[in-house]
Amino acid sequence: MGNIWRVIVACAVLSVTATVLAQERQAPFRKGDPGVSDPILTKEVHPRYTREAMQARIEGTIEMDAVVREDGSVGDVTITRSLDDKYGLDEEAVKAMKQWQFKPGTKDDKPVTVVVSVTMSFTLK
């Protein structure tokens, strides 16, 4: 395939943060609180590696906090550790994250909004 780079983008949910927001906007629950379960990933979308980032040979990880809503969709996404705001990898990671789907977390058997920590890795091979 000549000089075409093969790109592997590995995405993984590393951990669920301790922050869980109640439906009623009460004080946040913490991971491990009685009756609180973590969201379960059901659909993962990999981010696109931009041409500019490939040419610049940018590799590494982006860390984000993402709000998993009561319906399992992803709401707000905040980058907590940037990899690349110049060549578009941070933006592509957020776009991909917003397409993920989860079985929502629950509190007392009712869906609740949960903030999860996610790391996406960009690797050139």
DRENZA-486729 format. One record per residue (C-alpha): residue number from 1; residue in three letters; x, y, z. Coordinates in Angstrom, 1 decimal, padded with zeros to 4 digits. Example, Ala and Ser with C-alpha at 12.3 -4.5 7.8 and 13.67 -1.06 7.14 Angstrom:
! residues 2
{1,'Ala',{012.3,-004.5,007.8}};
{2,'Ser',{013.7,-001.1,007.1}};
! end
This chain:
! residues 125
{1,'Met',{000.0,000.0,000.0}};
{2,'Gly',{003.0,002.3,-000.5}};
{3,'Asn',{003.3,005.3,001.8}};
{4,'Ile',{-000.3,005.1,003.1}};
{5,'Trp',{-000.3,005.1,006.9}};
{6,'Arg',{-002.3,002.5,008.7}};
{7,'Val',{-004.0,004.1,011.5}};
{8,'Ile',{-005.3,002.5,014.6}};
{9,'Val',{-007.6,004.4,016.9}};
{10,'Ala',{-008.2,002.6,020.1}};
{11,'Cys',{-011.0,003.9,022.3}};
{12,'Ala',{-011.7,002.7,025.7}};
{13,'Val',{-013.8,003.7,028.6}};
{14,'Leu',{-011.2,003.7,031.3}};
{15,'Ser',{-013.2,004.5,034.3}};
{16,'Val',{-016.4,006.1,035.5}};
{17,'Thr',{-015.8,009.2,037.5}};
{18,'Ala',{-017.0,009.5,041.0}};
{19,'Thr',{-019.5,012.2,040.0}};
{20,'Val',{-023.1,011.1,039.5}};
{21,'Leu',{-025.8,013.8,039.1}};
{22,'Ala',{-029.3,013.1,040.4}};
{23,'Gln',{-032.3,013.6,038.2}};
{24,'Glu',{-033.6,016.2,040.7}};
{25,'Arg',{-030.2,018.1,040.7}};
{26,'Gln',{-029.5,017.2,044.3}};
{27,'Ala',{-026.0,017.0,045.6}};
{28,'Pro',{-024.0,014.6,043.4}};
{29,'Phe',{-023.8,011.0,044.3}};
{30,'Arg',{-020.4,009.3,044.3}};
{31,'Lys',{-019.3,006.1,042.6}};
{32,'Gly',{-019.9,003.3,045.1}};
{33,'Asp',{-022.9,005.0,046.8}};
{34,'Pro',{-025.6,002.5,047.7}};
{35,'Gly',{-028.0,001.9,044.8}};
{36,'Val',{-025.9,003.7,042.1}};
{37,'Ser',{-024.8,001.7,039.1}};
{38,'Asp',{-022.5,002.8,036.3}};
{39,'Pro',{-023.6,003.3,032.7}};
{40,'Ile',{-022.7,000.4,030.3}};
{41,'Leu',{-021.3,001.2,026.9}};
{42,'Thr',{-023.5,-000.3,024.1}};
{43,'Lys',{-022.2,001.6,021.0}};
{44,'Glu',{-018.7,003.0,020.5}};
{45,'Val',{-017.7,005.3,017.6}};
{46,'His',{-014.1,005.8,016.8}};
{47,'Pro',{-012.8,009.3,016.0}};
{48,'Arg',{-011.4,010.2,012.6}};
{49,'Tyr',{-007.7,010.9,012.4}};
{50,'Thr',{-007.3,014.2,010.5}};
{51,'Arg',{-004.9,014.3,007.6}};
{52,'Glu',{-003.1,017.2,009.2}};
{53,'Ala',{-002.6,015.3,012.4}};
{54,'Met',{-001.3,012.3,010.5}};
{55,'Gln',{001.2,014.5,008.5}};
{56,'Ala',{002.4,016.1,011.8}};
{57,'Arg',{002.6,012.5,013.2}};
{58,'Ile',{000.6,013.4,016.3}};
{59,'Glu',{000.0,010.4,018.6}};
{60,'Gly',{-001.2,010.1,022.1}};
{61,'Thr',{-004.4,010.2,024.3}};
{62,'Ile',{-007.2,012.6,024.9}};
{63,'Glu',{-009.0,012.4,028.2}};
{64,'Met',{-012.6,013.6,028.5}};
{65,'Asp',{-015.5,013.8,030.9}};
{66,'Ala',{-018.8,013.0,029.2}};
{67,'Val',{-022.3,013.3,030.6}};
{68,'Val',{-024.3,010.1,030.0}};
{69,'Arg',{-028.0,011.1,030.1}};
{70,'Glu',{-030.9,009.2,031.6}};
{71,'Asp',{-031.7,007.9,028.1}};
{72,'Gly',{-028.1,006.6,027.5}};
{73,'Ser',{-027.2,009.3,025.0}};
{74,'Val',{-024.1,011.5,025.6}};
{75,'Gly',{-024.6,015.2,026.5}};
{76,'Asp',{-021.9,017.6,027.3}};
{77,'Val',{-018.3,016.5,026.7}};
{78,'Thr',{-015.4,018.3,028.4}};
{79,'Ile',{-011.7,017.7,027.4}};
{80,'Thr',{-009.8,017.2,030.7}};
{81,'Arg',{-006.4,016.4,028.9}};
{82,'Ser',{-005.9,017.7,025.4}};
{83,'Leu',{-003.8,016.0,022.8}};
{84,'Asp',{-004.1,018.3,019.9}};
{85,'Asp',{-006.2,021.5,019.5}};
{86,'Lys',{-004.2,022.6,016.4}};
{87,'Tyr',{-004.8,019.7,014.0}};
{88,'Gly',{-008.4,018.8,015.0}};
{89,'Leu',{-007.9,015.6,017.1}};
{90,'Asp',{-009.6,017.0,020.2}};
{91,'Glu',{-012.6,018.1,018.1}};
{92,'Glu',{-012.8,014.7,016.4}};
{93,'Ala',{-012.7,012.9,019.7}};
{94,'Val',{-015.6,015.0,021.0}};
{95,'Lys',{-017.6,014.4,017.8}};
{96,'Ala',{-017.1,010.6,018.2}};
{97,'Met',{-017.9,010.7,021.9}};
{98,'Lys',{-021.2,012.4,021.3}};
{99,'Gln',{-022.2,009.4,019.1}};
{100,'Trp',{-021.6,006.8,021.8}};
{101,'Gln',{-024.6,005.1,023.4}};
{102,'Phe',{-024.9,003.6,026.9}};
{103,'Lys',{-027.3,001.6,029.0}};
{104,'Pro',{-027.9,004.4,031.5}};
{105,'Gly',{-026.6,004.3,035.1}};
{106,'Thr',{-029.3,003.9,037.8}};
{107,'Lys',{-030.0,004.9,041.3}};
{108,'Asp',{-032.7,002.9,043.1}};
{109,'Asp',{-033.5,001.2,039.8}};
{110,'Lys',{-034.3,004.6,038.1}};
{111,'Pro',{-032.1,006.0,035.3}};
{112,'Val',{-029.9,008.9,036.4}};
{113,'Thr',{-027.3,011.1,034.7}};
{114,'Val',{-023.8,010.0,035.2}};
{115,'Val',{-020.5,011.7,034.3}};
{116,'Val',{-017.9,009.2,032.9}};
{117,'Ser',{-014.2,009.6,032.2}};
{118,'Val',{-013.1,008.4,028.8}};
{119,'Thr',{-009.7,008.2,027.2}};
{120,'Met',{-009.3,008.0,023.4}};
{121,'Ser',{-005.9,007.0,022.0}};
{122,'Phe',{-004.6,008.0,018.6}};
{123,'Thr',{-001.8,005.8,017.2}};
{124,'Leu',{000.0,005.8,013.9}};
{125,'Lys',{001.5,002.5,012.6}};
! end
